[in-house]
Amino acid sequence: MNDDQLLRYSRHILLNELGIEGQTRIIDSRVLVIGAGGLGSPAALYLASAGVGHITLADGDTVDLTNLQRQILHTHERIGLSKAVSGKIALAEVNPEVVVDTVVERLEGEELERRIAAADVVLDCCDNFATRHAVNRACVKHRTPLVSGSAVRFSGQLTVFDPRRENAPCYHCLFPEGEDVEEMRCSVTGVFAPLTGIIGATQAAEALKLIAGTGQPCIGRLLLLDALTMQWRSVAYSRDPACTVCGETVQP
């Protein structure tokens, strides 16, 4: 690190659990953020401010007036602009040292595989189950840690999947694909603005811990937040041996 970096990240370096070694890992890391909306906005801002060296923002949508209530990466002046491009502008203002790549379409297929294989950590900040399951399959395949979050109405969820660990569960273990699960989206159900900030910032915290190799990541625990009462619950879960994505019968 140069002198400016030592000063910029001095409050991290002062933490014994991070120090220069942990901050160096953060600077050298590559993070993929899928979704530059309510969750991706605070997550990306904290990753950039913390010094993550390379961030890829992937989002196929454009900035809309209804987004501005909670999607703090974007501004009124950037309505109509790609969310990924708008996010890149915002992150450059926070930390010009961070390299930000943009994907202005929905990540899928070979491109999704390539981006996940190149990342040290993936943050799932999207709003649909199809993408979540596709991201999970690719993360399991490439053994890339995945930080998953969701927020709708006043309810938030967060957990971490790390396929590098033996017997670690995956997203499919927790939410099997094909089950009759109601998909709720902010566009039709609403969402409390600060809730997305709380969950997104927590996703960034878990990602930084994984990168720096410190603390205890939220693996095998689903955190549930009720923002109306501001109460957290933690629910333990484990790997499903019969899981069709990471289970014992799945061929490597």
Secondary structure, DSSP 8 states (H G I E B T S, - for coil): --HHHHHHTHHHHTSTTTHHHHHHHHHT-EEEEE--STTHHHHHHHHHHHT-SEEEEE---B--GGGGGT-TT--GGGTTSBHHHHHHHHHHHH-TTSEEEEE-S---HHHHHHHHHH-SEEEE--S-HHHHHHHHHHHHHHT--EEEEEEEBTEEEEEEE-TTSTT---HHHHS-TTS------HHHH-B-HHHHHHHHHHHHHHHHHHHHT-S---BTEEEEEETTTTEEEEEE----TT-TTTSTTS--
